[in-house]
Each structure stands twice: as structure tokens, then as C-alpha cells.
Amino acid sequence: MNWLKAGLVSALAFVFMASVAEAAKCGNTSAGFEKWEMAFATEAKANGIKPKAISSLMATSYSKGTIRADRGQYNFKLSLNAFMVKRGASGIIARSRSLKKSNAALFAMLEKRYGVPPGPLLAIWGMETSFGGFTGNQNTLSAVATLAYDCRRTEFFTEQLYAALKLVDRGVLSASSKGAMHGEVGQTHFLPKNILFYGADGNGGVNLNSKADALASTAKFLAGHGWVEDAGYQPGQTNFEAIQGWNAATVYQKAIAIMGKKIDGP
């Protein structure tokens, strides 16, 4: 009889989880966000997310700004030359060469550890946050929760939301964490799931607002996406695929490759 009872309990638990998952339906306006939020919190709790993170989730709000940003990524539709002008590529290259010299020891350590030269790291750093000058002021959990609720990329951002909640449990993120409009954080704009996989701890905890941790995490990301030491990273070369893993936009990928080569060059 015990196995029958156990089987019944398991079946009921499965039905409960299925009903919760069904209740957490996506939406394209703010109207259903609070209902979704409550359903998702119940689901997350059942999946092992702890009270601190659940409380942080329940404090989130629907972000119209995030939705506007998600629907308005027109820069990625520009030609390569226009995109590079729009993003200030010449200024990024010039400042990167200076930062490469002033942070020579850091970049030497990163290249030795991960095989990634300074050029692509500096290009990403400059492109994402102007070398840490502006990391964003959007509430991270609200941004990720909004996109998990939104019907356009629900599955992708549901994974990001679970990662963000785990990071809250670990003390890496908090209810007040701020970053870019899609929930990216730190000086090179990492999404939560990438922090879980590639966050590099330089001194007692992952802190992507730290230059050293952000650059180390970026190098670790590229290495984790197949970067091969001393191989080329221009389109068609071995390491370009790792750059493609960083951002899906073709103009962004090519811009990083071009700027990186000029930064690494003589």
C-alpha cells in the first residue's frame, strides 16, 4: 500500500505543477502581469527557489521601457559602416588602445588564463557600457520578469528569470539591482544565465560592476564558446563563432571583430 500512496502523492504533485505552469501564461500588455507574477512565484517556489528570491520577484513591476527597447532595436538593422559610426567605433578603438596599455598586467593575465587577447574584450567593454561609464538604470528583475511574461521570447527569458532568482538566493543580485533594458548587468552586460555559467570571481564573489571581474567573465564566456588561443577571430576564422555567441546581431559581431583587430594591431 505504501508504494500506491507514494505513487498517488507523486501523481498529485505532477498535476499541481502542471496546473501552476499552465496558469503562468504569457501576455502582450501589462494587464495580466500581476496574475502571471503570482503564478510564476508559486511555480518557482515549487522548483526550489527560496523565500528571499520569491520576495524579490513579487516586488517586480511590468516595464514598458523594457518592452519599448525590445521592440525598437533598429541599430542592428543598419549597414555595418553606419552601425560602427552610430556606436562610436573610432572613439572605442582610440580609448581601448590607451586602456590596453594602462591595464597591461590584467590583460596579460586574462590572455594567459583564457587565451583571449585584449582586442575583443576591450571592444565588447567599450561597445556595451563605454568602459563601465554607463551600465544602465533599469531594475534588473523587473526587466527579466517583464520579458519572461511577454509572449515574444517567453522560453528564453523564463530561463533568464530562474537564473536571476538563483543569483538573488546567492547574493549576487538583489531586488534593487540595476542594469540594461533587457536585464543585462555589469560592465560588459551579462544576462543572468551567463553569470551562472561564466561569472568569474576575482576577489571573494562575482561582481560584474568590477572591471576585473567583468573582463574575466567575458574572457571566460568566449573561452566557453570555443575560443582557441592564437587563432584568428575575423569572419570565417576559428574564433569568430565565439564572438557570435556573445550577440546574435551580425553587424555587432563584425564590429567587434574589426575593432578588436585594430586594437590588437600595431
C-alpha positions in Angstrom: 0.0 0.0 0.0 2.9 2.4 0.7 4.0 2.3 -2.9 0.4 3.1 -4.0 0.3 6.0 -1.6 3.7 7.3 -2.8 2.6 6.9 -6.4 -0.6 8.9 -5.7 1.4 11.7 -4.0 3.8 11.9 -6.9 0.9 12.0 -9.4 -0.9 14.7 -7.5 2.4 16.7 -7.3 2.8 16.4 -11.0 -0.8 17.6 -11.6 -0.2 20.5 -9.3 3.0 21.5 -11.1 1.3 21.2 -14.5 -1.7 23.4 -13.4 0.7 26.0 -12.0 2.8 26.1 -15.2 -0.5 26.4 -17.2 -1.6 29.3 -15.0 1.6 31.3 -15.7 0.6 32.4 -19.2 2.4 35.0 -21.2 0.8 38.3 -22.3 1.5 41.2 -24.5 0.2 44.0 -22.3 0.6 44.9 -18.6 -3.0 43.7 -17.9 -2.1 40.2 -16.9 1.3 40.7 -15.4 0.3 40.6 -11.7 -1.6 37.4 -12.2 1.3 35.9 -14.1 3.7 37.1 -11.4 1.7 35.2 -8.7 1.5 32.1 -10.7 5.2 32.2 -11.6 6.1 32.7 -7.9 4.2 29.6 -6.9 5.9 27.6 -9.7 9.3 29.0 -8.7 8.8 28.1 -5.1 7.8 24.6 -6.0 11.0 24.4 -8.1 13.2 25.2 -5.1 13.6 29.0 -5.3 14.0 30.3 -1.8 11.9 33.0 0.0 14.3 35.8 -0.5 14.2 35.5 -4.2 10.4 34.9 -4.3 10.0 38.2 -2.3 12.2 39.9 -4.8 10.2 38.5 -7.7 6.9 39.7 -6.1 8.4 43.2 -5.9 8.9 43.4 -9.7 6.7 45.5 -11.9 5.9 45.4 -15.6 8.4 47.6 -17.5 7.0 49.4 -20.5 10.5 50.8 -21.1 11.9 47.3 -21.5 9.2 46.4 -24.0 9.9 49.6 -26.0 13.6 48.7 -26.0 12.9 45.2 -27.1 10.7 46.3 -30.0 13.0 49.1 -31.1 16.4 47.6 -31.7 16.8 49.4 -35.0 20.5 49.9 -34.8 21.0 46.2 -35.6 19.3 46.8 -39.0 21.9 49.4 -40.1 24.7 48.7 -42.5 28.0 47.7 -40.9 29.6 51.1 -41.6 26.5 53.0 -40.3 26.4 50.8 -37.2 30.0 51.5 -36.4 29.6 55.2 -36.8 26.4 55.2 -34.7 28.2 53.2 -31.9 31.3 55.4 -32.0 33.8 52.8 -33.1 36.7 55.1 -33.8 36.4 56.5 -30.2 36.2 53.0 -28.8 39.3 52.0 -30.7 41.3 55.0 -29.5 40.4 54.7 -25.9 40.9 50.9 -26.0 44.5 51.3 -27.1 45.1 53.6 -24.1 43.3 51.2 -21.7 45.2 48.3 -23.1 48.5 49.9 -22.0 47.3 51.1 -18.6 45.8 47.7 -17.8 48.6 45.6 -19.4 49.0 43.3 -16.4 45.3 42.5 -16.2 45.0 41.7 -20.0 48.2 39.6 -19.9 46.7 37.5 -17.1 43.4 37.1 -18.9 45.1 36.1 -22.1 47.3 33.6 -20.2 44.3 32.1 -18.4 41.7 32.1 -21.2 43.6 32.5 -24.4 41.7 35.6 -25.4 43.7 38.7 -26.5 42.8 42.2 -25.3 41.2 43.5 -28.5 37.8 41.7 -28.4 37.5 42.2 -24.7 38.1 45.9 -25.0 35.8 46.2 -28.0 33.0 44.5 -26.1 33.6 46.6 -23.0 33.5 49.8 -25.0 30.5 48.8 -27.0 28.4 47.6 -24.1 28.9 50.3 -21.4 31.5 52.7 -22.7 34.1 51.0 -20.5 31.9 51.0 -17.5 30.7 54.6 -17.9 27.1 53.7 -18.0 25.8 50.2 -17.1 22.1 51.1 -17.1 19.4 52.2 -14.6 16.7 49.7 -15.3 15.7 47.4 -12.5 17.1 44.0 -13.5 14.5 41.7 -12.0 11.6 43.8 -13.4 13.2 43.8 -16.9 13.8 40.0 -16.9 10.3 39.3 -15.4 8.7 41.5 -18.0 10.4 39.7 -20.8 9.6 36.3 -19.3 5.9 37.3 -19.2 6.0 38.8 -22.7 5.0 36.4 -25.4 7.8 37.2 -27.9 10.6 35.2 -26.2 9.0 33.6 -23.2 11.1 30.5 -23.0 14.4 32.2 -23.3 13.6 34.8 -20.7 12.0 32.3 -18.4 15.4 30.6 -18.2 17.0 34.0 -17.5 14.4 34.7 -14.8 15.1 31.5 -13.0 18.9 32.2 -13.2 18.3 35.7 -11.8 16.3 34.3 -8.9 19.1 31.8 -8.2 21.6 34.7 -8.2 19.4 36.6 -5.7 19.5 33.5 -3.5 23.3 33.5 -3.7 23.6 37.2 -3.0 25.0 38.1 -6.5 21.8 40.1 -7.4 19.2 41.8 -5.3 15.8 43.3 -5.7 17.4 46.7 -6.3 20.0 45.6 -8.9 20.0 47.8 -12.0 21.4 47.3 -15.5 20.4 47.4 -19.1 16.9 47.3 -20.5 16.9 43.5 -21.2 18.2 42.6 -17.7 21.9 42.6 -18.5 24.2 43.7 -15.7 27.8 44.8 -15.1 30.5 46.5 -17.1 30.1 44.1 -20.1 26.4 43.5 -19.7 25.9 39.8 -18.8 22.5 38.2 -18.8 21.7 36.3 -15.6 22.1 32.8 -17.1 25.6 33.7 -18.4 26.5 34.9 -14.9 25.7 31.5 -13.5 27.8 29.8 -16.2 30.7 32.2 -16.7 30.8 34.7 -13.8 34.4 34.9 -12.7 35.2 35.5 -9.1 38.2 37.8 -8.8 38.1 38.6 -5.1 35.5 37.0 -2.8 32.5 36.9 -5.0 31.3 37.6 -8.6 30.9 41.4 -9.0 30.4 42.3 -12.6 30.4 46.0 -11.8 34.1 45.4 -11.1 36.3 45.9 -14.1 38.5 42.8 -13.4 35.5 40.5 -12.8 33.6 41.8 -15.8 36.6 41.3 -18.2 37.5 38.0 -16.7 33.9 36.8 -17.1 33.8 38.0 -20.7 37.0 36.1 -21.5 35.6 33.0 -19.7 32.5 33.3 -21.8 34.4 33.4 -25.1 36.6 30.5 -24.0 33.5 28.6 -23.1 32.2 29.2 -26.6 35.2 27.6 -28.2 37.8 30.3 -28.3 41.2 28.8 -29.5 44.3 30.6 -28.4 46.3 32.3 -31.1 43.6 31.6 -33.7 42.0 34.4 -35.7 38.7 36.0 -34.9 37.6 37.7 -38.1 34.6 36.4 -40.0 35.4 32.9 -41.3 38.2 32.3 -38.8 38.1 29.9 -35.9 37.2 32.3 -33.1 34.5 34.3 -34.9 32.0 31.7 -33.7 32.7 32.6 -30.1 32.0 36.3 -30.9 28.8 35.2 -32.5 27.8 33.6 -29.2 28.1 36.9 -27.5 25.5 38.7 -29.6 23.2 37.4 -32.3 23.3 40.6 -34.5 25.6 40.2 -37.5 26.6 43.9 -37.5 27.6 43.7 -33.8 29.7 40.6 -34.4 31.6 42.1 -37.3 32.1 45.4 -35.5 33.7 43.6 -32.5 35.9 41.7 -34.9 37.0 44.8 -36.8 37.6 46.9 -33.7 39.4 44.1 -31.9 41.8 43.7 -34.7 42.6 47.4 -34.8 43.1 47.4 -31.0 45.3 44.3 -31.1 47.3 45.6 -34.1 50.5 47.6 -34.0 
